[in-house]
């Protein structure tokens, strides 16, 4: 299993969808699809953070340069531990 460095955001350790794909050996976009299937059950600010491309352009560009998010990322989704656990549970069912 791959190892990734969490992305600190809003006082929490978070993971990008790219990191989740890599951590679990999934094809690009797999974690995004899982996120979309349970998005209604997740609470923004608790389970994930949605970062607007215009408001967070510098941060998003930095993460792209570091290879921590996909180069095609526009608006960024960062999952907290609770959000990641819910996606993992969903992927097993």
LUMKE-867401 format. One line per field, with one value per residue: residue number from 1; residue in one letter; x, z, y of N, C-alpha, C, O in turn. Coordinates in nm, 2 decimals, decimal comma. Atoms other than C-alpha are relative to their C-alpha. Layout:
BEGIN
pos: c(NUM/...)
code: c(A/...)
n_east: c(X/...)
n_up: c(Z/...)
n_north: c(Y/...)
ca_east: c(X/...)
ca_up: c(Z/...)
ca_north: c(Y/...)
c_east: c(X/...)
c_up: c(Z/...)
c_north: c(Y/...)
o_east: c(X/...)
o_up: c(Z/...)
o_north: c(Y/...)
end
This chain:
BEGIN
pos: c(1/2/3/4/5/6/7/8/9/10/11/12/13/14/15/16/17/18/19/20/21/22/23/24/25/26/27/28/29/30/31/32/33/34/35/36/37/38/39/40/41/42/43/44/45/46/47/48/49/50/51/52/53/54/55/56/57/58/59/60/61/62/63/64/65/66/67/68/69/70/71/72/73/74/75/76/77/78/79/80/81/82/83/84/85/86/87/88/89/90/91/92/93)
code: c(X/X/X/X/X/X/X/X/X/X/X/X/X/X/X/X/X/X/X/X/X/X/X/X/X/X/X/X/X/X/X/X/X/X/X/X/X/X/X/X/X/X/X/X/X/X/X/X/X/X/X/X/X/X/X/X/X/X/X/X/X/X/X/X/X/X/X/X/X/X/X/X/X/X/X/X/X/X/X/X/X/X/X/X/X/X/X/X/X/X/X/X/X)
n_east: c(0,09/-0,08/0,01/0,01/0,00/0,13/0,00/0,06/0,10/0,10/-0,03/0,01/-0,08/0,09/-0,06/0,07/0,06/-0,11/-0,06/0,09/-0,02/-0,13/-0,01/0,08/-0,03/0,12/-0,02/0,04/0,14/0,08/0,05/0,09/0,13/0,04/0,04/0,13/0,11/0,04/-0,01/0,12/-0,01/-0,12/0,02/-0,11/-0,06/-0,03/-0,04/-0,08/-0,01/0,00/-0,07/0,03/-0,12/-0,04/-0,03/-0,12/-0,08/-0,14/-0,02/0,02/-0,12/-0,11/0,02/-0,02/-0,14/-0,05/0,06/0,09/0,14/-0,01/-0,03/0,12/0,09/0,05/0,04/-0,07/0,06/-0,10/0,07/-0,04/-0,01/0,14/0,04/-0,08/0,06/0,13/-0,02/-0,06/0,11/0,08/-0,08/0,00/0,14)
n_up: c(0,00/0,01/-0,11/0,04/-0,11/0,00/0,03/-0,11/0,04/-0,10/-0,12/0,01/0,11/0,10/0,12/0,13/0,07/0,07/-0,11/-0,03/0,11/-0,02/-0,12/0,01/0,12/0,09/0,12/-0,01/0,00/-0,08/-0,13/0,03/0,02/-0,13/-0,07/0,05/-0,03/-0,14/-0,03/-0,07/-0,14/-0,06/-0,05/0,04/-0,12/-0,09/0,07/0,11/0,03/0,14/0,02/0,13/0,08/0,00/-0,13/-0,05/0,11/-0,04/-0,07/0,10/0,09/-0,08/-0,01/0,14/0,02/-0,09/0,04/-0,10/0,06/0,14/0,08/0,06/-0,10/0,00/-0,14/-0,07/-0,11/-0,10/-0,09/-0,14/-0,04/0,00/0,14/0,07/-0,05/0,06/0,14/-0,01/-0,03/0,12/0,11/-0,03/0,02)
n_north: c(-0,12/-0,13/-0,09/-0,13/-0,10/-0,08/-0,14/-0,08/-0,10/-0,03/0,07/0,14/0,07/0,04/0,07/-0,03/0,12/0,07/0,07/0,12/0,09/0,06/0,08/0,13/0,06/-0,02/-0,08/-0,14/-0,03/0,10/-0,06/-0,11/0,06/0,04/-0,12/-0,05/0,10/-0,02/-0,14/-0,05/0,05/-0,07/-0,14/-0,09/-0,05/0,11/0,12/-0,05/-0,14/-0,03/-0,13/-0,06/-0,02/-0,14/-0,05/0,07/0,02/0,02/0,12/0,11/0,01/0,06/0,14/0,05/0,01/0,11/0,13/0,05/0,00/0,02/-0,12/-0,05/-0,04/-0,14/-0,01/0,11/0,07/0,06/0,09/0,02/0,15/0,05/0,01/0,11/0,13/0,02/0,04/0,13/0,09/0,01/0,07/0,14/0,06)
ca_east: c(0,00/0,13/0,20/0,10/0,15/-0,18/-0,26/-0,31/-0,63/-0,86/-0,67/-0,71/-0,51/-0,69/-0,64/-0,71/-0,90/-0,57/-0,41/-0,70/-0,67/-0,30/-0,33/-0,58/-0,43/-0,74/-0,76/-0,78/-1,12/-1,23/-1,24/-1,42/-1,70/-1,71/-1,73/-2,02/-2,22/-2,22/-2,19/-2,54/-2,45/-2,13/-2,12/-1,91/-1,67/-1,68/-1,63/-1,48/-1,38/-1,47/-1,23/-1,34/-1,09/-1,09/-1,08/-0,80/-0,61/-0,27/-0,31/-0,45/-0,16/0,09/-0,07/-0,06/0,31/0,37/0,18/-0,06/-0,37/-0,44/-0,32/-0,67/-0,82/-1,03/-1,23/-1,06/-1,22/-1,02/-1,15/-1,12/-1,06/-1,44/-1,51/-1,24/-1,38/-1,73/-1,59/-1,39/-1,70/-1,90/-1,62/-1,65/-2,03)
ca_up: c(0,00/-0,09/0,17/0,14/0,35/0,46/0,36/0,66/0,61/0,86/1,15/1,03/0,83/0,51/0,19/-0,17/-0,40/-0,59/-0,26/-0,19/-0,53/-0,48/-0,13/-0,23/-0,57/-0,76/-1,11/-1,15/-1,07/-0,86/-0,53/-0,69/-0,81/-0,46/-0,31/-0,54/-0,45/-0,08/-0,10/0,03/0,35/0,41/0,60/0,45/0,72/0,91/0,65/0,37/0,26/-0,08/-0,20/-0,47/-0,75/-0,74/-0,37/-0,32/-0,64/-0,48/-0,25/-0,53/-0,76/-0,49/-0,44/-0,82/-0,83/-0,54/-0,72/-0,43/-0,65/-1,01/-1,26/-1,40/-1,06/-1,06/-0,74/-0,47/-0,24/0,07/0,28/0,66/0,84/0,89/0,52/0,41/0,64/0,50/0,14/0,24/0,38/0,07/-0,16/0,02/-0,03)
ca_north: c(0,00/0,35/0,61/0,97/1,29/1,44/1,79/2,02/2,23/2,40/2,25/1,90/1,64/1,58/1,37/1,47/1,24/1,17/1,07/0,83/0,68/0,62/0,50/0,23/0,15/0,28/0,42/0,79/0,92/0,62/0,81/1,10/0,86/0,71/1,06/1,15/0,83/0,93/1,31/1,37/1,17/1,37/1,70/1,97/2,10/1,78/1,50/1,71/2,06/2,20/2,47/2,70/2,74/3,12/3,17/2,91/2,94/2,97/2,68/2,46/2,55/2,47/2,13/2,07/2,15/1,91/1,64/1,60/1,66/1,59/1,85/1,88/1,97/2,29/2,30/2,09/1,83/1,74/1,45/1,44/1,11/1,07/1,14/0,90/0,62/0,67/0,64/0,33/0,17/0,25/0,10/-0,23/-0,27)
c_east: c(0,09/-0,02/-0,01/0,00/-0,13/0,02/-0,07/-0,10/-0,10/0,03/-0,01/0,09/-0,10/0,07/-0,08/-0,05/0,12/0,07/-0,07/0,01/0,13/0,01/-0,07/0,02/-0,12/0,04/-0,04/-0,15/-0,09/-0,05/-0,10/-0,14/-0,05/-0,05/-0,14/-0,12/-0,04/0,01/-0,11/0,01/0,11/-0,03/0,12/0,05/0,03/0,07/0,09/0,00/0,00/0,06/-0,02/0,13/0,05/0,04/0,13/0,10/0,15/0,03/-0,02/0,12/0,12/-0,02/0,02/0,15/0,07/-0,04/-0,09/-0,15/0,02/0,02/-0,12/-0,10/-0,03/-0,04/0,05/-0,09/0,11/-0,09/0,06/0,01/-0,15/-0,06/0,07/-0,05/-0,13/0,02/0,05/-0,11/-0,09/0,07/-0,01/-0,14/-0,04)
c_up: c(0,00/0,13/-0,05/0,12/-0,01/-0,03/0,11/-0,06/0,11/0,13/0,00/-0,11/-0,10/-0,12/-0,12/-0,06/-0,07/0,11/0,03/-0,11/0,01/0,12/-0,01/-0,14/-0,10/-0,12/0,03/-0,01/0,09/0,13/-0,02/-0,02/0,14/0,09/-0,05/0,04/0,15/0,05/0,09/0,15/0,07/0,04/-0,03/0,13/0,10/-0,07/-0,12/-0,01/-0,15/-0,02/-0,14/-0,07/0,01/0,13/0,05/-0,11/0,03/0,07/-0,10/-0,09/0,07/0,01/-0,13/-0,02/0,09/-0,04/0,10/-0,05/-0,15/-0,07/-0,06/0,11/-0,01/0,14/0,08/0,11/0,08/0,10/0,14/0,03/0,00/-0,14/-0,07/0,05/-0,06/-0,15/0,00/0,02/-0,12/-0,11/0,03/-0,02/-0,14)
c_north: c(0,12/0,08/0,14/0,10/0,07/0,14/0,07/0,11/0,02/-0,07/-0,15/-0,06/-0,06/-0,08/0,05/-0,13/-0,07/-0,08/-0,13/-0,10/-0,07/-0,09/-0,14/-0,07/0,00/0,08/0,14/0,02/-0,09/0,06/0,11/-0,07/-0,05/0,12/0,04/-0,09/0,03/0,15/0,05/-0,04/0,07/0,14/0,08/0,07/-0,10/-0,12/0,04/0,15/0,02/0,14/0,05/0,04/0,15/0,05/-0,07/-0,03/-0,03/-0,13/-0,12/-0,01/-0,06/-0,15/-0,07/-0,02/-0,11/-0,14/-0,07/-0,01/-0,01/0,14/0,06/0,05/0,15/0,03/-0,12/-0,06/-0,06/-0,08/0,00/-0,15/-0,06/-0,02/-0,12/-0,14/-0,03/-0,05/-0,14/-0,11/-0,02/-0,09/-0,15/-0,06/-0,02)
o_east: c(0,19/-0,11/0,06/-0,04/-0,17/0,13/-0,19/-0,06/-0,15/-0,06/0,00/0,15/-0,19/0,19/-0,20/-0,01/0,11/0,11/-0,01/0,02/0,14/0,07/-0,02/-0,04/-0,14/0,13/-0,13/-0,21/-0,21/-0,17/-0,18/-0,24/-0,17/-0,16/-0,23/-0,23/-0,16/0,00/-0,09/-0,06/0,12/-0,11/0,23/-0,03/0,11/0,17/0,17/-0,09/0,07/0,01/0,01/0,22/0,17/0,14/0,20/0,17/0,21/0,13/0,06/0,16/0,19/0,08/0,07/0,20/0,16/0,01/-0,11/-0,23/0,13/-0,04/-0,13/-0,21/0,05/0,04/0,05/-0,15/0,19/-0,18/0,19/-0,04/-0,16/-0,12/0,00/-0,07/-0,16/-0,05/0,02/-0,11/-0,13/0,00/0,01/-0,15/-0,15)
o_up: c(0,07/0,21/-0,15/0,23/-0,11/-0,01/0,14/-0,15/0,17/0,20/0,11/-0,19/-0,06/-0,12/-0,12/-0,02/-0,08/0,08/0,06/-0,08/0,00/0,11/0,05/-0,17/-0,18/-0,12/0,11/-0,10/0,11/0,17/0,06/0,03/0,16/0,15/0,03/0,06/0,18/0,16/0,18/0,23/0,20/-0,03/0,01/0,21/0,19/-0,03/-0,17/0,06/-0,22/0,04/-0,24/0,00/0,01/0,14/0,14/-0,10/-0,02/0,03/-0,09/-0,12/0,01/-0,01/-0,14/-0,07/0,04/0,02/0,10/0,02/-0,20/-0,02/-0,08/0,07/-0,03/0,22/0,02/0,19/0,03/0,16/0,15/-0,06/-0,06/-0,17/-0,14/-0,03/-0,09/-0,20/-0,09/-0,04/-0,15/-0,18/-0,07/-0,02/-0,17)
o_north: c(0,13/0,06/0,18/0,06/0,13/0,20/0,05/0,18/-0,08/-0,11/-0,21/0,01/-0,13/-0,07/0,07/-0,24/-0,19/-0,20/-0,24/-0,22/-0,20/-0,19/-0,24/-0,17/-0,09/0,16/0,17/-0,03/-0,06/0,05/0,14/-0,01/-0,04/0,11/0,08/-0,05/-0,01/0,18/0,13/0,02/0,06/0,21/0,05/0,12/-0,08/-0,17/-0,03/0,22/-0,05/0,24/-0,01/0,09/0,17/0,12/-0,01/-0,13/-0,12/-0,20/-0,22/-0,12/-0,13/-0,22/-0,19/-0,12/-0,17/-0,24/-0,19/-0,07/0,01/0,24/0,19/0,10/0,23/0,09/-0,23/0,02/-0,14/-0,02/-0,02/-0,23/-0,17/-0,11/-0,19/-0,23/-0,14/-0,14/-0,22/-0,21/-0,14/-0,16/-0,23/-0,19/-0,06)
end
